[in-house]
Amino acid sequence: MDPYEDGKRKYLSPLDKKAAEPPTSVEAFVEVPIIETIEQDIVANQPLFPVTSLLEHITELRKQIIKGLIVFILFFIIVFSTINIWFPFVTRGHSLIILGPLEVIKFYMTISTTLAFGLSMPFLVHFLWSFVKPGLKEEESRFLGLYAPIMLVLFLLGVAFGYFIVNPLSYSFLVSVGATNFDVMISASEYMHFLVMTTIPLGLLFELPIVALFLSSIGVLTAESMKKIRGWSYIAMGVGSAVMTPPDFISQLLVLIPMIILYELSIFLVQRIERKQIESTA
């Protein structure tokens, strides 16, 4: 029995395979898509972030940082050179003591840096806004463009409220409590720490309505949700006022009352925006 009998072969040798037919004239002249292949290779080899665009962003950021540093240094020089003129207004005529010779320079540098940073803050915010504005969406750019000046005004109002109301009342109360049993002597560094603690946090708290409006504009917060958590919010604000202010009841109450007013104002503003959105869609 021949295993290689026609029709019964299980194994084929290379000689038994048919030669490939030559391409026809039409197939021979079909153009190979070389251009498309090259373009795909070029796209695949391109980086996710173009180097030119990244360098432009870094250059722009460096330019804005340099401008901010120049403004900060100018304000620092002005504040430090005129410290003997405005310092009595900051201390309100209180008798302060210095505990060491090096503490004078340290105190002057600290207070000059703090005031220079506060005075240069509007310029720093403007430089930052100039950098991030091209990358924002239209709605985000419009929101920040409208409310950035308002945020600055509210921050200054909060600082002024702390400086003219909270700080003198709490300072007088604490000193009077200590004077009953002790000779109260306040160092300059402790006084500045107390002054910053009773002013800067209030400036941040006064921006609560703007934060609520921003969260409402992106759909995170609603007026109904703020009403539902009103009680817990009051408790949180009470704890926050106790943490951020000196440990006396007057300071905590002076901070808690504006926080409650700002919270209710935030609810009113969010309701107004929601009403306008419903009217515009209708």
C-alpha positions in Angstrom: 0.0 0.0 0.0 1.5 3.2 -1.2 1.1 6.0 1.5 1.8 8.6 -1.2 -1.0 7.4 -3.5 -3.0 10.2 -5.0 -5.7 11.6 -2.8 -4.4 9.7 0.3 -1.2 11.6 1.1 -1.1 12.7 4.7 2.3 14.3 4.4 3.4 16.7 1.7 6.9 17.5 0.8 8.1 21.0 -0.1 8.3 20.0 -3.7 4.6 19.2 -3.7 3.5 22.7 -2.8 2.3 24.9 -5.6 4.4 28.0 -6.4 2.8 31.3 -5.6 1.2 32.9 -8.6 2.9 36.1 -9.8 0.9 39.3 -9.1 -1.2 40.5 -11.9 -0.5 43.8 -13.6 -3.2 45.6 -11.7 -1.9 44.3 -8.3 1.7 45.2 -9.3 0.8 48.8 -9.8 -1.2 49.3 -6.6 0.4 52.0 -4.5 1.5 51.0 -1.1 0.2 53.5 1.6 3.7 54.5 2.6 2.6 58.1 3.5 -0.1 56.9 5.9 2.4 54.6 7.6 4.9 57.4 8.1 2.3 59.7 9.5 1.2 57.0 12.0 4.8 56.5 13.1 5.3 60.3 13.5 2.1 60.6 15.6 3.1 57.6 17.7 6.5 59.1 18.3 5.2 62.5 19.4 5.2 63.2 23.1 2.0 63.6 25.1 2.8 67.2 25.9 4.7 69.1 23.2 8.0 70.4 24.4 7.5 73.8 22.9 4.2 74.3 24.7 5.6 73.1 28.0 8.6 75.5 27.7 6.3 78.4 27.0 4.2 77.7 30.1 7.3 77.4 32.3 8.7 80.6 30.8 5.4 82.4 31.5 5.2 81.0 35.0 8.8 82.1 35.7 8.0 85.6 34.4 4.9 85.9 36.7 6.9 84.6 39.7 9.7 87.1 39.1 7.2 90.0 38.9 5.6 88.9 42.1 9.0 88.7 43.9 9.9 92.2 42.7 6.6 93.6 44.0 7.1 91.8 47.3 10.7 93.0 47.7 9.6 96.6 47.0 6.9 96.5 49.6 9.3 94.9 52.1 11.8 97.7 51.6 9.1 100.3 52.0 7.6 98.7 55.1 11.0 98.0 56.8 12.3 101.5 56.2 9.2 103.2 57.6 8.7 100.9 60.6 9.2 103.6 63.2 6.3 105.6 61.6 3.5 103.0 61.4 4.6 100.7 64.3 2.8 102.7 67.0 -0.5 102.3 65.1 -0.1 98.5 65.0 0.7 98.2 68.7 -2.0 100.7 69.7 0.4 102.3 72.2 0.7 99.1 74.4 3.8 98.7 76.4 5.7 95.7 74.9 8.9 94.1 76.0 11.8 92.5 74.1 13.4 89.4 75.7 16.7 89.5 73.9 18.9 91.7 71.6 18.4 89.5 68.6 14.7 89.5 69.0 14.4 93.1 67.9 15.7 92.3 64.4 13.7 89.0 64.3 10.6 90.9 65.2 11.1 93.7 62.7 11.8 91.2 59.9 8.7 89.1 60.8 6.3 92.0 60.9 7.8 93.6 57.8 7.5 90.3 55.9 3.9 89.8 57.0 2.8 93.3 56.1 4.7 93.2 52.8 3.0 90.0 51.8 -0.4 91.4 52.7 0.2 94.5 50.7 1.5 92.6 47.7 -1.3 90.0 47.8 -3.6 91.9 45.2 -0.7 92.0 42.8 0.2 88.4 43.4 -3.4 87.3 42.7 -3.4 89.4 39.5 -0.2 87.7 38.3 -1.6 84.3 39.1 -4.8 85.1 37.3 -2.9 86.2 34.2 -1.1 82.9 34.2 -4.1 80.5 34.6 -6.6 82.5 32.6 -5.7 81.0 29.2 -6.2 77.5 30.5 -9.6 78.0 32.1 -13.0 77.3 30.6 -15.2 80.2 29.7 -17.5 79.7 32.7 -14.6 79.3 35.2 -12.8 82.4 33.7 -16.0 84.4 33.9 -16.6 83.4 37.5 -13.1 84.1 38.7 -13.0 87.4 36.7 -16.2 88.6 38.4 -15.6 87.4 42.0 -11.8 87.8 42.4 -12.1 91.5 43.3 -15.0 90.7 45.6 -12.9 88.1 47.4 -10.2 90.6 48.0 -12.7 93.1 49.4 -14.2 90.5 51.7 -10.8 89.5 52.9 -9.9 93.1 53.7 -13.2 93.5 55.5 -12.6 90.5 57.6 -9.1 91.7 58.5 -10.5 95.1 59.4 -13.2 93.6 61.5 -10.7 91.6 63.5 -8.3 94.5 63.9 -10.8 97.2 65.0 -13.3 95.0 66.9 -12.2 91.5 67.9 -8.6 92.3 68.7 -9.0 95.3 71.0 -12.0 93.8 72.9 -10.4 90.4 73.4 -7.0 92.0 74.3 -8.5 94.2 77.0 -10.5 91.3 78.4 -7.6 88.9 78.6 -5.3 91.6 80.1 -7.9 92.6 82.7 -8.3 88.9 83.7 -4.6 88.5 84.1 -4.0 91.8 85.9 -6.1 90.7 88.9 -3.4 88.2 90.0 -0.3 89.0 87.9 1.9 91.8 86.6 1.1 91.5 82.9 4.1 92.0 80.7 3.5 91.2 77.0 6.4 90.6 74.6 6.4 92.0 71.1 6.4 88.6 69.5 3.4 87.4 71.5 1.5 90.5 70.8 2.1 90.1 67.0 1.1 86.4 67.2 -2.1 87.5 69.0 -2.8 90.2 66.4 -2.4 87.8 63.5 -4.6 85.2 65.2 -7.4 87.6 65.6 -7.3 89.1 62.0 -6.2 86.7 59.3 -8.6 83.9 60.0 -11.5 86.4 60.0 -10.3 87.6 56.6 -10.6 84.0 55.3 -13.9 83.4 56.9 -15.5 86.4 55.3 -15.0 84.7 51.9 -17.5 82.0 52.8 -20.2 83.5 50.5 -17.9 83.4 47.5 -16.9 79.8 48.2 -20.6 78.8 48.5 -21.4 80.5 45.1 -18.5 78.7 43.4 -19.6 75.3 44.8 -23.2 76.1 43.7 -22.0 77.0 40.2 -20.3 73.7 39.7 -23.3 71.7 41.1 -21.7 70.6 44.4 -23.8 72.7 46.8 -27.5 73.7 46.8 -29.6 75.9 49.0 -31.6 73.0 50.3 -28.6 71.0 51.3 -27.3 74.0 53.2 -30.6 74.3 55.0 -30.6 70.7 56.0 -27.1 70.9 57.6 -27.7 74.3 59.2 -27.6 73.0 62.7 -24.4 71.0 62.2 -22.9 73.9 60.4 -23.6 76.2 63.4 -21.9 73.6 65.7 -18.9 73.4 63.3 -18.7 77.2 63.2 -18.7 77.3 67.0 -15.9 74.9 67.2 -14.0 76.7 64.5 -14.4 80.1 66.3 -13.1 78.5 69.5 -10.1 77.1 67.8 -9.1 80.2 65.7 -9.7 82.8 68.4 -8.1 83.3 71.9 -9.7 81.2 74.7 -12.2 83.7 75.9 -16.0 83.8 75.4 -16.1 87.4 74.0 -13.7 86.7 71.2 -15.5 83.5 70.2 -18.9 85.2 70.3 -17.6 88.1 68.2 -16.4 85.7 65.6 -19.4 83.3 65.7 -22.0 86.0 65.0 -20.5 87.1 61.7 -20.0 83.5 60.6 -23.7 82.8 61.2 -24.7 85.9 59.3 -22.3 85.0 56.4 -23.8 81.5 56.3 -27.3 82.8 56.0 -26.2 85.2 53.4 -24.6 82.4 51.4 -28.0 80.5 51.5 -29.7 83.6 50.2 -27.2 84.1 47.3 -27.3 80.4 46.3 -31.1 80.5 46.2 -31.0 83.6 44.1 -28.7 82.0 41.6 -30.8 78.8 41.4 -33.9 80.9 40.8 -32.2 82.8 37.9 -31.0 79.5 36.4 -34.6 78.1 36.5 -36.0 81.3 34.9 -33.3 81.2 32.2 -34.0 77.5 31.3 -37.8 78.1 31.3 
